[in-house]
Amino acid sequence: MPRRSAADAGGQQTMSINTVSTIDDLVAVNCVLVSVSDKSGLDRFIPKLIDINPKVKILSTGGTFAHIAKILGNRAADHLTAVSDYTGQPETQGGLVKTLDFKIYLGLLTETYNPAHQADLKRTSAVPIDMAVVNLYPFADTIAKPGVTPEAARGNIDIGGPCMVRAAAKNHIRTASVVDPADYASIIDELTARGGRISLETRFRLAAKAFRHTATYDRAIADYLEGLNAADVRAAYPDIR
């Protein structure tokens, strides 16, 4: 895999970046990561994924895991794995850290024809994640509620979700980043027509939508925080030591 070194304005070498030349147009969807706040449409989408590829594996977390387990019933054991079981790291209290793990991001970002990435997969017993179905905590809905406090808003700032969305979207040369339930039907149609594979054109379209999704999300957070002052923040915490 060729590598390109980036230099700063003074000519100093700062980092090494992969330059990819060989990719697959059609990528088989064998492993799907699902972690969503908006669970609408999963009751149709998840069973269809399994109908198309009876060997598909699904990684999931928290409430999404429980929701999918209920959808699949006795089929869950064959297809569904908790992220904590996959990574070997339990979720932190309150689910604050669930998906921020090397194996998850290696799976999302790995390049098919990069020998070093393939060696890392083998070394860590990780698998490529072919599709990330992720949407984010409802921050805009939270701050729209009357009387919402800075602490309530802070608690609804999603960290792991945007990271997964951006990682999958960056790696659209292999990974599909799905942020909108409205896209489920067209994805199923394509997978059905293409024997369980998703095209570069669709991955690229989904990537653009994913980056727009995270940009809009971050803009809402920045606008909210810029509308507060230090007194607003102090008033939210009665025990400042």
C-alpha positions in Angstrom: 0.0 0.0 0.0 1.6 3.3 -1.1 2.0 5.9 1.6 2.2 9.7 1.3 3.9 11.9 3.9 2.3 15.2 4.7 4.5 18.2 5.4 3.8 21.5 7.2 4.6 24.9 5.8 8.2 24.6 7.0 8.7 21.4 5.2 8.7 19.2 8.3 7.2 15.8 8.0 4.1 15.6 10.1 2.2 12.4 9.4 1.9 9.5 7.0 -1.4 9.1 5.0 -2.5 6.1 3.1 -3.0 6.7 -0.6 -5.5 4.1 -1.9 -5.6 3.1 -5.5 -7.4 -0.3 -5.4 -11.0 -0.6 -4.1 -14.0 -2.7 -4.7 -17.1 -1.3 -6.4 -19.5 -3.8 -4.8 -18.9 -4.7 -1.2 -20.7 -7.6 0.4 -22.5 -6.7 3.7 -21.4 -9.4 6.1 -21.1 -7.4 9.3 -23.4 -4.5 10.4 -22.9 -2.2 13.4 -26.3 -0.8 14.6 -26.5 1.9 17.3 -29.4 4.3 16.9 -31.5 6.8 18.8 -34.3 6.7 16.2 -35.3 3.0 16.0 -38.0 3.5 13.5 -37.8 1.0 10.6 -35.5 -1.5 12.2 -38.4 -4.0 12.5 -38.3 -4.3 8.7 -34.7 -3.5 8.0 -33.0 -6.0 10.2 -35.0 -9.1 9.2 -34.5 -8.1 5.5 -30.7 -7.9 6.0 -30.9 -11.5 7.3 -33.1 -12.7 4.5 -30.7 -11.3 2.0 -27.6 -12.7 3.8 -28.4 -15.5 6.2 -24.9 -15.3 7.6 -24.9 -11.6 8.4 -23.6 -10.6 11.8 -25.0 -7.6 13.7 -23.1 -5.7 16.4 -25.1 -3.5 18.7 -25.3 -1.7 22.0 -27.6 -0.8 24.9 -31.2 -0.1 24.0 -30.6 -0.8 20.3 -29.3 -4.3 21.1 -32.4 -5.0 23.3 -34.7 -3.7 20.5 -33.1 -5.9 17.8 -33.1 -8.9 20.1 -36.9 -8.5 20.5 -37.3 -8.1 16.7 -35.3 -11.3 16.0 -36.6 -13.5 18.8 -35.0 -16.9 18.7 -32.9 -15.9 15.7 -31.0 -13.3 17.7 -28.4 -15.9 19.0 -27.3 -16.6 15.4 -26.9 -13.0 14.3 -26.7 -10.5 17.2 -23.7 -9.7 19.3 -23.3 -7.1 22.0 -20.4 -4.7 21.3 -19.1 -5.2 24.8 -18.9 -9.0 24.1 -17.2 -8.3 20.8 -14.6 -5.9 22.2 -14.2 -7.6 25.6 -14.8 -4.2 27.3 -17.9 -3.6 29.4 -19.9 -0.4 29.0 -19.2 2.3 31.5 -21.8 3.4 34.0 -24.8 4.9 32.3 -23.5 3.8 28.9 -21.2 6.7 28.6 -18.5 4.7 26.8 -19.8 1.8 24.6 -18.3 1.9 21.1 -15.0 3.9 21.5 -12.8 0.9 21.0 -9.9 0.0 18.7 -11.6 -3.1 17.3 -14.7 -1.1 16.3 -12.7 1.6 14.6 -10.4 -0.8 12.9 -13.4 -2.6 11.6 -14.9 0.6 10.3 -11.7 2.1 8.8 -9.9 -1.0 7.5 -9.0 -0.9 3.8 -9.5 -4.2 1.9 -6.2 -4.1 0.0 -4.0 -2.7 2.8 -1.8 -5.6 4.1 -1.1 -3.8 7.4 -4.8 -3.4 8.1 -5.5 -7.0 7.3 -2.7 -8.0 9.7 -4.2 -5.8 12.4 -7.6 -7.5 11.9 -5.9 -10.9 12.3 -3.9 -9.8 15.3 -6.9 -8.4 17.2 -9.4 -11.0 16.0 -11.5 -8.1 14.6 -13.7 -8.2 11.5 -14.4 -5.6 8.8 -17.6 -3.7 9.5 -19.3 -3.2 6.2 -22.2 -1.0 7.3 -22.7 1.4 10.2 -26.4 2.2 10.9 -26.0 5.0 13.4 -28.1 8.1 14.3 -27.5 10.4 17.2 -28.9 11.5 20.5 -31.8 13.9 20.0 -29.9 17.1 21.0 -32.1 19.5 19.1 -35.2 18.0 20.6 -33.7 18.2 24.1 -32.8 21.9 23.9 -36.3 22.7 22.4 -38.0 21.6 25.7 -39.1 24.4 28.0 -36.8 24.9 30.9 -34.0 22.6 29.7 -30.8 23.0 31.7 -27.2 23.1 30.5 -26.7 19.8 32.3 -29.6 18.2 30.5 -28.2 19.5 27.2 -24.7 18.4 28.0 -25.9 14.9 28.7 -27.5 14.6 25.3 -24.3 15.5 23.4 -23.4 12.3 21.5 -19.7 11.3 21.3 -19.5 7.7 20.1 -22.3 8.2 17.5 -20.6 11.0 15.5 -17.3 9.2 15.7 -18.7 6.0 14.1 -20.7 8.0 11.5 -17.6 9.9 10.4 -15.3 6.9 10.4 -17.7 4.9 8.2 -18.3 7.9 5.9 -14.6 8.6 5.6 -14.1 5.0 4.6 -16.9 5.0 2.0 -14.4 3.2 -0.3 -15.5 0.1 1.6 -18.0 1.0 4.4 -21.6 2.3 4.1 -22.6 4.9 6.7 -26.4 4.9 7.2 -27.8 7.8 9.3 -31.4 8.1 8.0 -34.1 5.4 8.3 -35.6 6.8 5.1 -32.7 5.2 3.3 -33.4 1.7 4.6 -35.8 0.7 1.8 -33.5 1.7 -1.0 -30.6 0.0 0.6 -32.6 -3.2 0.9 -33.6 -2.9 -2.7 -30.0 -2.6 -3.8 -28.8 -5.4 -1.6 -31.5 -7.6 -3.0 -30.7 -6.8 -6.6 -26.9 -7.1 -6.1 -26.8 -10.3 -4.2 -26.1 -8.7 -0.8 -23.6 -6.2 -2.1 -23.7 -2.4 -2.0 -22.2 -0.2 -4.7 -19.6 2.6 -4.5 -22.1 5.1 -5.8 -24.5 4.3 -2.9 -21.7 4.4 -0.3 -20.5 7.7 -1.6 -24.0 9.2 -1.6 -24.5 7.9 2.0 -21.2 9.4 3.1 -22.1 12.9 1.9 -25.4 12.6 3.8 -23.6 11.3 6.9 -21.2 14.3 7.0 -24.1 16.7 6.5 -25.8 14.9 9.5 -22.9 15.3 11.8 -22.2 18.9 10.6 -25.8 19.9 11.4 -25.6 18.1 14.8 -22.4 20.0 15.7 -23.8 23.3 14.5 -26.8 22.8 16.9 -24.5 22.2 19.8 -22.2 25.1 19.0 -25.2 27.5 18.6 -26.7 26.3 21.9 -23.4 26.7 23.9 -22.7 30.1 22.3 -26.2 31.3 23.5 -25.2 30.6 27.1 -23.0 32.6 29.5 -21.0 31.6 32.5 -23.8 32.5 34.9 -26.2 30.1 33.0 -23.7 27.3 33.4 -23.0 28.0 37.1 -26.7 28.1 37.9 -27.1 24.5 36.6 -24.7 23.1 39.3 -25.6 23.9 42.9 -22.5 22.2 44.3 -19.5 23.9 42.6 -16.5 23.3 44.8 
